[in-house]
């Protein structure tokens, strides 16, 4: 039910309106009365009405003043101004308060019902739009962690697509014009991996949010990358200081909460996507420089001899020291990022397909399968199409039709039984789908096979 507040200094007017409303729109409103402006304000604060019907002329606080106060308390309230002919000028003033409906005394029952019905429909539409916006917002926030992982991988990868990075940065509402990278390296974590990942991510976002933007990668090859980002005109020092402070806090928190010693490498503050990627290379090298757990090393603190001996040329990623100099630690890490990503996708797809094959004859939706593999349905749909070349619906349809053909060849079931056995409830719809896929109706297929 909706809450309706009737404010009028004449009791007969209030009771007459209530009688009309209950008769014309039964079981629609819970009705409250107010005999003056002050009472109207108090009742509105107490009961939060959806609609207020206010007489413009009352003792004490006038109707317009009361409506103004009520609107300040509840901006979404719908307002109806009740006025006599001689006070019709008040209706013009009411427009500034957002009053869109008015009734002139004595109002007929049809007029009262029509005005209330319009406002109830507005309230319903407002709720529908608000729920729609909340649903969209919820989906958006579900995608944010995926966007953060994706932009981190772009900044770590040797195939940097600046357009894609810019688009992802816009989604995350951050700047990627300048920044530095941190690489947090871990010993073997075992079952602690998720706990460590959550600690690093949550502490990073909470600690640096007032100084600069941050992006945290997934955990790859026993290390995580953190990117501290800012606008082009931002000073370097706050980012540098933030990197050192964050490194210390991460080391302290992981030692205390997880009993794990880490090593952290910090790259230089550099410009643009290419520079930030370079900073990641520096951070990788710095994280391995001391080769002992518990160290925090800034690449800028290393002298040029150290860099040269490590194979650090000005335009090349740091070498891992293998004699042939054929690969760098970064290249290995990137390769493993890709391999782990592909393996993760492959494992997810294997689980999804096994689930589909097990349940395709039931009522099975894309959302059901996405939930089973713990993915957002939009992201799962995108990955499924990329990896299989088919949409989810096309894949399930093909499984069902293949199974139907197999059952028809056996000859033990009627076509209707075949239809139900492969997940269709309507034989006519099954026949249409079967013909679309095979070019033959089920009857024709059975006759020829």
N, C-alpha and C positions, 0 to 999 in steps of 0.2 A: 504493500500500500504506500501511497504518497502522503506526505504531511502538508496540511493546508492551514495557514493562520489567517483568520478573518479579524481585521482590526476596524472597529466602528464604535462610536460612542453611543449608538442607539441599539439596545438589546434586541428590539424587534427586527432590525435590519440584519443583525448577525444571525439570529435564529432563522429568519426567512431564507437567507443565502444557504445556511446549512441544510435546511429542509429541501431546497431546490437541488443542491449538489447530491445529497443522498438519494433523492428520487431519480434524478437524471443520470447519475453516474454511480450506481450502487457498488459498494465494496471497493471503491477506488481510493478514498481519502480517509485519513485520520485527521479530525478537525479540532483546532484549538481556537479559543476566542481571546480577544484583547479589547478592553473598553477605552483605551487611550494610547497615545504614542509611547509613553513610558512603559506601560504594560506590554505593548507590542515588542519593544526592544528586549525586554526581559524574557518574554516567551520565546522569541526567536533565538536568543542565546541558549535557552534551556532545551528547546525541542528541535532546533535546526530544520525548520520547514523547507520543503522543496518549493512551495509557492506561497506568496504573501499577497492577500487582498487588503488594500489599505484605503480607508476613507481619507480624503485630502484635508478635511476640516474636522479637527477634534480638539477638545480642551487640552491645555498644557502643550506638550510637544506636538507640533503639527505633523500631518502625514508625511510630507516630503522630508522633513528633518528625520523622522523615525526611519523612513526607507533608506535614507543616506547612511544612518548608523547601522542598520541591519545589513546593508550591502557591504559595508566595510568589514563586518564580522563574517559574512558568508557571500563571497563574490559570485557564487554560482546560483544563488537564489533567483527564482523567477518572480517578477513583481507585476501586480495588477493595481492600477490606481482607480479608485471609485470617487466620482465627483458629480456634483450637481451642475446644471447648465450655467448658473451664474459664476461658478468657479472654474469653468473650462480652461481658462488661461493657465491654470496650474499644470495642465497636461503638458504644455510646452516646456515648462521647467523640468518636468519629470524625465524628459528625453535624455538630459545630461546624466541622469542616474542610471540609465539603462532600462527604464520602464518602456516596454514596447506594447503593452496592452492596457486599455482603460475601459471602464464601464460608466455610463452616464445614468444616474438615478432618475426614475426607477427602472432598473434593468430587467428585461424579460428573462424568463428561465432559459429559453433557447440561446440567448446571447451569453449568459453565464456559462452554460454547458459548452458552447462553442469555443469560448476563450480558454476554459480549463482544458479542453481536449487538445487544443493547439499547443498549450504549454506542456502537457503530459507527453505529447509526441516529441516536442523539443527535448525534454528530459531524457526520453528513451534514446533519441538520436545522439545526444551528448554522451550518454553512457556507452553506446555502441562504438562511437568514435574514440572515446577514452580507452575502452578495452582493446580496440584495434591498435591504438598507439602504444599501449603497454605491451601488447604481444610483439609488435615490431621492435620495440626497445629491448624486450627480453631476448629476442633472436639476435639483435645487434650485439648485446653484451656477451652472448654465448660465443659469438665469432671473434671477439676481441683477443682472447688468448691465442687463437689460431693465427690472427694477423700479426701478433707480436712474434710468435715463433717464425713465421714466414719472413718478416723483415730482418730478423736476426740471421737467418740462413742466407738471405740475399747479401747482407753485409759481410758474411764470412766466406761466401762463395767467390770463385774466380770468374763466374759468369754474371757480373752485376748488371742488372737491368734498372737503370736509374729511374725510368718512368714508373716501373712497378714499385720501386722503393718509395718514390714520391707519393704514389697512390696509397700505399699502405700507411705511410706517415700521416697522410690526411685523415685516414680512417681512425688512427690512434691519436689524432690531434697533437702531434709532436713535430719538431723540426729536425731534419737530418742534414743541416747545412754545415755543422761543425760538431766534432765530438772526439772522444777517446774510448778505447776498449780496455776492458779488464778480462783476463782469463783466469778462472779459478780451477785449479787442478786438484784432483782428489786421489787418494789411495783406493784400493778395492773396496767398494761400498757394500756389496751384497744386498741384503734386504733393506738397508737404510737409504737406498737411492731416492725414493720418493720423498722421504722426510727431509733429506738434505736439499733436494731440489726446491721443495716448498719453502724451506728456511731461507735459502739464497734469494729466491724470487720475492717473497714477502718482505724481507728485510731491505732489499734493494729499493723496492717501490715506496716503502714507507719512509726510508731515510733520505732519499735524494729528491723527493717530489717538489720540495720548495726551492731547490737550487737549480735543477735542470731536469730534462726528460730522461727516461731510462727504458732500455729494451733488454730483456733477458732471454737468452736462447734456451732451447731444450738441453738436456745433458747428453753430450756426445763424447765418446772415447774418454770417459772419466774426466771430462772437463766441461765447464760452462763458460760461455762468453757473455759479458755484460757491456752494453754500450751506453755511455753517458753522453747525451746529445743536447745541443743548444742552437740558437740562431747564429747567423754569421757574425753579427755585431757583438755577440756576447763575449765577455772577457774570458781568457784562457784560465786564469788562476782559480776561480771558483770551481771549475770542472776538475782541474788538477787536484785541488785540495779535497774535493768531494770524492775523487777516486781513491786517494790514500786513506781517508777516514772510513769509507765504505769497506775497503780491503781489511782494515784493522777490525772493524765491527764484525765482518763476516767470519774472520779467523777466530775471534773471541767467541761468537755465538755458536759456531759449529764445534768448537772445542768443548764448550760448556754443555750444550744441549745434546750433541751426538757423539762426543768423545772422539772427534776426528780432527787431525791436523791437515791443513791445506797449504798449498803454495799459490801465490797470486802474482801474476805479471800485469804490469800497467803500461799501455802504449802511450804515445804522444797525443796531444790535442792537435788534430789536423782538420783541414777543410774538405767539404763535399764528400760524397759517397766513396769515391776512390780513396781519399785520404783516410776516411774512417776504416775502410777495409785494410789499408796499410797499417793503421794503428792496431788492428787485430793481429796482424802478422807480428808486429813488435811485441805485443802482449804475450803471444804464444811463446816467442823466444825467451822473453823475460821470465815467464813462469817456469821455464826449464833451466835457466841460467845457473842457479845455485845448486840445482840437482839435490835438494833436500827439503823435507817437509817443514812447514812452519815459516817459510821465507816469504817476504813481500818485496818484489823487485820492480823498480821503475826503469823502463827502457832508457829514458833520458839520463839516468844515473850511470849507465855503462859508458866507458870511454870508447873512442873510435877503434882502438886496437881490439878490444873485446868484440866489437861488431864485425870487424874485418875477419878476425880469426873464426868467427862463427859463420862466416859466409854471407854476411849482411851487406849486400850492395845497395846503393841508393834506390834502385828501382826494382829490386828483387825481394821475394819473401825470404825469411831466415832459413838457412839450411840446417838439417838436423845432425850434421857432422858425419854422414856416412862417407866412406872414402871416395866413392865414385861421384859424389855430389849430384846424384841423379834425382833425388827427391828431397823435399823439405818436410819438416814436421807439419806445417800448415797444409801442404798438399795431401799428406797422409790423413790429416784430420778431416779435410774437406771430402776426401774420397770415402772415409768412413762415415761421415755425415750422410753422404748419398747412399752408401750401402745400407746403413742402419735404417734410413728413411724408406728405402725400397723394401728392405726386409720387413719393416714394421707394416708397410702398406700391404705387402704380400701376405703376411700373417693375418692381418685384419681381413683381407679379402678371402683368404682360405676359410677363416671362421665364419664370415658372412655367407659364403657360398655353401658351406656345410649346413648352416642353419636354414638357408633357403631350400636346399635339396631335401632337408628333413621335413620342412613344413609347407612346401609350396602348394600342397593340396588343401591347406586350411586357409582361413581368412588371414592373409599375411600382407602387411603394409610396409612401405619403406621405413617408416618411423620405428616399427617393431624391430627390423633388422639393425637399424642404426643404434637403437637402444642396446641391442644384444652385444654390439661391438664397441659400445661406449663412445659413440661419435655423434656430433650434431647432424641432424638429418640432411641439412643442406650440403654440408661438407662431404658426408658419406655419398650422397647422390652424385656429386661432382667427381669424387675419386673413383666411384664404381664405374661411371661412364668412361673416364679416362683409361682405366685399367682393362676393362672388358670390351669397350667399343659398343656396348649396348646400354640402354637405359634400364633401370631396375624393372619397370613394367614389361619391357620387351624380353628381358631375360627370364622373368617368371612365366610369361606367356609361352615362350619357347619350351621351357621345361614341361609345362602342362600339356602342350600340344604333342610333344615327343612322347610323353607318358600315355596320352590318349591314343596315339597311333599304335603304341605297343600293346595296349589293352584291346584295341579293336582287332588286331591281328590274332589275338588269342581266341576271339570269338565266344568267350564265355559270358560276357556281360552285354546287356542291351546298351544302345547309344545313350539312353538316359542315365543308366548306371555308370557308364564311362564318364559322362559329363560331371556327375556328382563326385566321382572318385578322384578327379583331377582338380577339384576346387571350384567348379562353377555351379551356381544354384539355378540358373535359367538355361534350359536346353536350347532355346532359340538364340540366346546370346552366345552360348558355346559354339553353336553351328556357324554363326557369323564370324566369330574369331577364328575358328578352324579353317574356314574357307579363305579368309584374308591371309592366313599364314601359309596354307598349303595349296591354295588355288582350287580345292575341291571341298564339297560338303562332306560331313562325316559319312553319310550314306554312300556317296560316290566312292569315297576312299575305301570303305569296307568292301564294296562290290569288286573293286579292282585289286585289292590286296588280300 
